[in-house]
Amino acid sequence: MRSRTVPFLALLALLALRAAPAPAAERLAVLPWANTGAPAPQLAWVGADLPSYLGLLLSAQSGIEILPREQAAAAAAAWGPVDAPPSAEAVRLLAAGGAGPALSGTFQAQGGSLRLQADLYPDPASGAPPLRISLSGKLAQVPALVSTLSEIVGEALTGRFARTLRPPQPAPPEFLLAGVEPTFGARDPGENFAQSETFLRTALKIDPNNADAYAQMGVLYARHGLAKQALENFTTAVELSPNTPRHHWNLGTAHYLQGQLEEALTEFLQSTVIDETFVDGFIALGALHRRLGDLEASQAALERAVKAGPANAPAHVALGVNAYLAKDAAAARELFEKARGLDPRSAAASVNLALLAWADGAADAARKDLERALAAEPGNPEALNNLGILDGERGAADAAAERFKRALDAGAPRAAVLYNLAAFQLQAGQFAEAATTFQRVLDLVPEHVASRTGVGYIQLLRGRAAEAIETLGGVREDAPAAALATYNLALTYQLGRVNQQALVHYLRALQARRDLVVAHVNLGILFEVMGRPEKALTEYLKALSAEGAAPELYTYLGQVYAQRGYGDMAEETIRKTTLVDPGLPAPWHALATSLEARDAGRAAAAWRQFLEAVRRDRNRAFWVPIAEKRISALGG
């Protein structure tokens, strides 16, 4: 079989939908599958749910109704030897249940690999030899392997190649910006808390009015997560030394970290009133106003910071952050580079330069900047999180998980880092673990749209359409602009052939995000199913206008042209797919069938190319006699 690469964003790229509804649905018996190996924990659901999961795909692909599980189990019990045609009693039970074709099989999971084996009996009653299928891949490719099996079975039963639905879209991982917000820094793992506390208490016994000792005590408590004690000590320091700007900054930062922004604003302002050259106070004001959404006030405060400290690297980084948020990447880059020129060890500047490199697709440059940031500040939370993303994207799942753990320990935003971890668990096929991690995010932020969408995504992968509709529908209701959730909801409806609901939600997803090209593809397929080829044509053209369009789109477009009677245009368009990948059988099949009525010679040539393509794939051997018969009929 031709090898397939199935990246994270294409887990369901092989899901197929019949281009026209079947005139009369036929029941397919999906018999219970046996697990002959020791599955990994993330495959626990496969043993119980593989038949229903496969049933969902077959139903979506061919309009075939699935035989109820209890009737399939009864037929399986009477089947007889696994390598022989079904027994007469099994045939009788299948017929009584209304089944025509039957599919049975086994799966083995061992050492990170999965093997699916299946026998398809298109006509059990005749006792004809089955079509045998065997697929192998990694555990992370379970949905894709099952989808491939569904694709082949659908072709065997319908005698045609179906359209390929675009997969669900997960939100990308969150690459963190170093915002230069007021903070007391990460806890020193080598610090002895009890010893430091005892030392400071001794100093206060010697001098109960030592404001600096109270301030140091507050920082100690703050770094160890004791917010109440930190606030009390900072307040005392301000009372003892009200004209020290640093004490007001400490108190303001404690309020800021607790979300008490009005109190924080008062203290930060006071620090700059006492000392108009106190750069940290202006930087803190810039961060606070940015958090409040007042970018104009934030910019004014940061410009005063740079004026007060023209050689201050954090002030330039903070201004660069404002430029980045204003979508001025060139100005942001200039400011970040200037900051690093002022302080070559500025971890914040390196992290933000890495963000710009990552956004430009320069992963190697981003990694270099992040490693420079960690060399300067080994516990930098943003650098750890972002390196975790880069590790995950190159397939180093264990390294990514360790980075994320360290980022959490260093104080990175928990929801963001946990979501990133869940996204890569999902990529690795660890569905149970990903679902648990998404729930950890939701325990922190119940309205977290990306994690709620992730839960719906997993439900869809597992074939639990009703649950997916409930989950994704709730996201859509609470966050109408959540394009990915709306898109996945539309796909779920499309798989269930609830066409009108699918149409409505695809249009809503495109209204929220006009660059969601995959929605145009699925919408085109949907319009074909609904008998509206002119609308399908429009959607395929929109999808093809995007960068990196899938080559099979030319085939879809060509088939619509053929239906509309534009023969030459259809041929020219379909051939574009064959030029990109001449080994794909579907475009040659489409080209051959579209040419038969116009040019027997060229049709025969296309059938010969098709025959060559399917002969390389032993699981599609059923196409060989069909192609040979057509070539002979055309005088080839």
N, C-alpha and C positions, 0 to 999 in steps of 0.2 A: 504493500500500500504506500502511496506517496506520503513522505514524512510531513508532519504538520508541526508548526511552531505555534503554541497557544499562550501568549503573554497575558498578563493580568487583565488588560482591558478587552481581551477577546475570549473570556472563559465560555461565553455562550455564542461565539460567532458562527457556530454551525447549526444553531436552531433554525429550522426551516418551516415555512408556511406554504401550503398549497396555493397556487395562483388563482384557482377557481374552486368554489366549494363542491364537494363530492355530491353527485345527484342522489346517492343513497348510501348512508354511512354503513360500513361493514364492521362487525365486531372482530377485534384482534385479541386472542388469548395471550396475555403476558404472564407466563407461568412463574411460580416462585423460583428465585435463583438461589443456588447453593454457594456458600462461601467455603472454598476448599483450602484457604490459608488462614494465617493469623493476622487479621486486619489491624492497622494502626488505630489509635484511639479516635482520630478525626474521621475514620471510615466507619465508625460504629453505626451511623445512620444509614450507610449504604446497604447493609445486610437487610434491614427492615424496609427501607423505602425505595430501593432501586426499581422494583417493578412499577410503583406508582409514579416515580420520577420519569422513568422511561415512557410510561403511559402518557404523561402530560405532553412530552415532546412528540410522540407519535400522533396523538390526537391533534396537536397544533399543526403538525406537518401535513397530514393526509386526510383529515376529517374522519379518521377511523375511530370507532367507539371501542373502548377497552372492556374486555370481559370482566365482570365483577370478581373480586379477589377470591371469594369462597368457591365460585365455580371453577376458576382457574386452578385452585388448589386441589379440587376433586379430580380434575383432568390430570393434573401432575401426578397424583397418587396412583392413578391407573395407567400411567404412561408406558411403563416397561423399561427396557434397557435404554440408557441415555444416548447410545450411538446407533439406535435403530428407529425406524418410523414409529409413530404412536400406535398403541394397541387399538383394537376395535372398540373396546370399552371407552378409551380416552377419546376416540373420534366421536362416539355416541354422546359423551358428556359435553364435548365442545359444541357439537351440533345442537344439543338441547339448550345450551346457553346462548345460542345465536352466533357463535364464533365461526369465522372462516379461517384465516391464517393463524398460526400459533408461533410464538417466540419463546424459547427457553435458553438457559445458559448458566454459566458459572463465572465467578470472579475470584481471583487470587491476589492477595496483597502481602508483599514480603520485601523487606530491605529497601523501602522507599519507592518500590515500583508496583504497578498494578497491571493485571492482565484480565481482559474481558473476553470471554468466549461465548458464542451464541449460535444456535441453530434456528433458522427460519423455515417453517413449513408453510409455503403459500397455499398448498392444498392437502391438508392432512388426510382427508378421506381417500385420496388416490394412492397414498403410500409412497409418493415420489421422494427421491433423495432430497434432503434439506439443503438450503443455501447456508454454508458455514462461514462464520465471521470470527476473526480473532484480532483484537486490538491490544496494544501494549503502550504504557506511558508511565509518567510519574504520578504519585498520589495527588499532587496539586492539580492534575489534569482530569480528575474524575468527571466533572461536568462536561468537559469537552469530549472525553472518550465516549461517554454515554450519548452525547449529542451526535457524535460521528456515527455511532451504531444506529441511532434513530434515523439519521440521514440515509444510510445505506438501506435500512429496512423500508423506509418510505419509498425510495427509488424502486426497490424490487417489487413492491406491491402496486405502485401506480405507473411505473414505466416512464417516469419523467423526472427531470431535475427541478427542484423547487428553489424559490428565492431564499436568500440567507438573511435572516434578521440580524440587525446589529445588536451587540451585547448590552447589558445594563452598564451604566457608567458610575463608578464610585468617585466621590470627591477626591481630589488629589491630596497627598499628605501636606501638612502645614509646615512650610519652611519658615522658621522663626526669624523675625527682625530683631536686632539688638536696639531697643528703643531708648536707651540711656535714661531710664526712669529712676527716681530716687529709691535707693535700696541700701541695706546695711551689708550687702554681700553675702556670699555663701558661708556656711559654718565650716570652720577648719576641723577636719576629721581628727587631727592630732591634738586638738585642744582639750585640756582637762577641765570640764565645766566646774566641778566642785572646787578644784584648786583655785581657778580664776575667781570664782565667787567669794571664796574665803579671803583671798588677798585683798579684793576690793572692799569687803566688809571691814577688814582690819584697818584699811586706810580711812574709812569713814568713822571708825571708832576714834582714831587719832584726831581727825578733823571732820566733825559732823557737817560742816559747811562747805565741804569740798565739792563744788559743782562738777568739776571734771570727773571725779570718781563716780558720781551719780550717772553722768553721761556714759561712761565706760560700762557701768553696770547695766544700763539700758540697752546698749549695743549687744552685750553678752546675752541678755535675756532674749532680745529680738532675734538674734542668730540661732537661738535654740528653740524658737517657736513659742516663747512665753510672752505673748503680746501684752497681756494685762500688766505684768510686772515691768515690762519695758516702758510702757506708757507712764506708769507711776514714777519711775526713776527719771525719765526725760522731763516730766512736769516739774519735779523737784529741782532739777538742774536749771531750768528756766527761771523758777522762782528765786533761786539763789544768785543767778547771774543773768538778769534780764537783758543785758546789753551785749551778750555774746551771740553773734549770728549763728554759729554752729549749733548751739543748744536749741535755737528755734527751728533750725533745719532738721535736727534729730526728732524733735517733737512732731514737726510737720510730716516727716517721713513715716513715723509710727502711725499717725492718723491716716496717711495716704494708703499704707499697706492694709489697713483695716477697712478701707472704702469710705472713710469719713472725710470727704473731699472738702467740705466747707471749712472744717477745722484745719485741715492741711493748708488750704489756701491762705488762711489768716497767718499761720506761722511762717510760711515761705515768704509772704509779702513782708512780714516783720523783719525777717533776716536781711532782706535787700534794703529796707528802710534804714536799718542800723548801719549797714555797710553797702554803699552803692557799687563797690567793686567785688562783692561776694558772688563769684561766678556760679557756685553750686546752687545758690538760691534761685538765680535766674533760670538755670537749666531745669531745676525742679518745677518752677512755675511754667516753663514751656511744656514739660511733660503733663502737668496737671491740666492745663488749658487744652492740650491735644486730647486728653482723655475725656474732657467735657465737650469736645466737639468744636471748640472755638479756635480754629487754626490761625486766625488773624492775631488773637492775643498771644497764642503760643509763639508765632513767628516773631512778634515784637519782643517778647521776653528773651528769646534765644539770640536775637540780634544784639540786645543789651549784654548778654553773656559774652558774645564774641568781642564786643567793644571793650568790656571790662577785662577780658582775658584773651587777647588776640593770639596767644600761643597755646591756648587751652584746647586740647584734642577732643575731650567729650563735648564741648560746646559746638565744635564743627560737626561732630558725628550727629548730634541732635538736630542741627540745621539740615543735615543731609537726610535724616529720617523724614522731616517735614517735606523736603523736596520729593522724596520717593513717594510719600503718600499723596502728593499733588500730581503724581504721574510724570514727574520731570526726572527721568532716569539719568540724563546727562549731567544735570546739576547735582544730583545726589552722588554720582560717582566722583565728581570733582571734589566735593566736600569730604567724602570718605577718604579719598586719596590724600587730601591735604591733611586730614586728621592723622593719618598714619605717617605722613611725613613729619608732623610735629612730634608724634610719639610712635616709633616703630613697633612698640609692644602693645599698642591699643587693640585689645581683643574685639571690642565693639566695632571698630572700623573694619577689621578683617572679616568679621562675621557678615557685615552688611555688604562688603565687596563680594563676598561669596554668594550672597543672595542675588546680586545683580548678575553674576556669572551664571548661576543656576538658571535664572530666568532667561538668559540668552542661550541656554542649552550647552554651556561649557562646563560639564561636570568635573573634568580634571582640574580646571582652574579654580572652581569652587572648592574642591577638596583641598587643594594647596592652601587657599586662604583660611579654611577652617582649621587645618592642622597648624597653621601659623598662630591662629587665635588660641588654640589649646596649648601650644608651647608657651605662650605668654601668660595664659590663665587656665591651668589644667582642669579647673572645675567649671568652666564657662558653660552654663546650661544651654544657651542657644547653639553654641558650636557642637555640643554633644548631640542635641536633637537633630541638627541638620546633617551631621555626619551619619547619624542613624538612617536618615532618609537615603543618602547616597549609598550606604551599605545595602540597604534593602533593595534599591533599584538595580544593583548589580547582582542580586540573588544571594547575598550573604545574610540570610535571615537571622542566624544566631548572633552575628556581630551587631546587626541592627538592634536586636532586642537588648543586648548588653548596653549599647549606647543610650537607648531610651531609658533604661533603668538608672543609669548614671545621671542622665538629664533630670529625671524626677528627683533623685537624691539631692541634686544641686539646686533645686528650686524652680525648674522650668514649669510653665503653666501645665498643670496636670491633665486637664481635658485635652489640650492640643497634643501632648506627647502620647497619651493613651490612645487617642484616635489614630495617630500615626502607627502605633504598634498594632492596633486592630487591622488597619489597612494592609499591612504586610503579612499578618497572620492569614488574612483572607487570600492574599496572593499565593501563599504557600499551601493553600488547600486546607488549612487548619480551621474549619468552619466552627467547630464547637468553641475553640479558644477565642476566635474572633468575636463570636456572639457574646461570650463572657466579657471580653474587653470593651466591646461597644456598650454593654450594660454598665460597666464601671464608669464610663464617660457619662452616661445618662443619670447615674446616681449623683454625679457632681453637677451636671447641667442638664436637667430633664428635657429642655427644649433644643438640645444640640441636634441640629438638622442633619448634619452629615452622618452622625451615628445612628439616628433613627432610620435614615435612608439605608445605611449599612445593614441594619437588622432586616429591613424589607428585602434587601438584595439577597441575603442568605436564605430567607424564606423562599424567594423565587428560585434560587439555585436548587433548593431541596424539593421543589415541586409543590410547595404549599401555597397555592395561588390565593386561596381565600384569606389566609393570614397575611400574605404580602399585600393584598388589596387593602385590608384593614389598616396595616401599618403605614403604607405609603399614602393612602388616602388621608390618614390623620396628619401626616407631614404636610401634604398639599393644603389641607384645610387651615392648619396653623401658620403655614408659611407659603402663601400663594406664589412667591417669587422663587421657590426652591425648584429650579428647573430639572435637576437630576432626579429628584424624587418623583416629580410629575412625569418625566420621561419613563422611569422604571414602572410607574403605575400604568402608563399607556401600554408598555410592552406586556405587562401581566394580563391586561384586558385582551390584547391582541393574541396572546398565546391561548387564551380561553375563547377566542373567536367572538368576543363581545365588541363588535366592530365600531359601533357608534361611540361607545365610551372611550375606546382606544383613540379614535379620531379626535374627539374633544380634548383629550389630555395631551396628545402630541402637539396640537395647535397651541395649547396653553404653555407647554414646555418651550416651544419655539418663540412664543411671545416674550417669555422671560429671558431666553438666551438664543439670539438669532444665529449664533455660531455653532449650535448643537447639530452638527452635520448628520450624525447618526439618526436623528429624528426624521430628517428628510428621507433617508433610505427606507426606514420602516414605514413611513407614511406613504411612500411610493408603492411599497408592497401591499399595504392596506388598501389603497385606492384600486389596485389591480383586483384584489379579492372582491371589492365592492362593485366591480364592473365599471370603473371610471378611468379608462386608460389615459385620457387627456390630462387628468389631474396627476396620475402616476408619472407621466412624462415630465411634467413641470417639476415634481419633487426630485426625480433622478437627475435632471439637469442642474438643479440647485446643489445637490450633493456632489456632482462631478466638478462644479466650479470651485470646490474647496481644495485646499492643498492636501496631497496625500490620499486622494480618493481610492477606494478599493477597486481593483481592475474588473471584478465581476459586475460592477455597475454598468460598464459598457454593454455587457450581455443583456442585462435587464432592459436597458434603454433600447437596444437593438430589437429585442423581442416585442416591445411596445410599438416600435416603428413598423415591424412586420405585421402586427395586428392591424395597424392603421393603413396598411397597403403601401408603405414607403419601402419597397424592396431593396433598392440600391442603397439607401441610407441605412437600412437595417444591417445589410451585409457589411458595409464599411464600418459601422459602429461595433458590431460584434467582433470583427477581426482585430480591433484594438485590444481586446482581452487576450486573444491568442498571441499577439505580439509580446505582451507583458509576460505571460506564462503559457507557453504552448503545450504544457503537460496537463492543463485543466481539461477534463472531459466535457463539462457543462457547456462552455461556449461552442465547442465543435458540434455538440448535439443541437444547440439552438441554431447554429449556422446551417447545418445539414437540413434540418426540418424546414427552415425558412426558404431554402433554395430549391427544394424538391419540385415545387410547382413552376419554377421559372427556368432552371438550368440543370438538367439531369447530370451533366458532366461535372459541374462544380459541386453539386450536391453529393455525388459519389466520392469526390475527392475529400470533402469535409467528413463524410462518414468514415473514410479510411483513416483520417487523422483521429477521429473519435475512437475508432477501433484500436489504434495504437495506444491511445491514452488509457483506455479501460483494461487493456491486456497487461499493463504494468501494475494494475491493482487487482490482486487475486480475489479480493472481497467483492469486486464488481464484475465478476465473471459472467453473471446473468445477462450483462449487456452484450456480450460477444456474439451470441447467435442472432440477436436483434440487429446488430450492425451488419453482420454478414448477409443477412436476409435482405436488408435495405440496399446494400451495395449490389447484390445480385439483381434485384428488381430494377435498379437504375442502369443496368447494363455494364456495371463496373467489373 
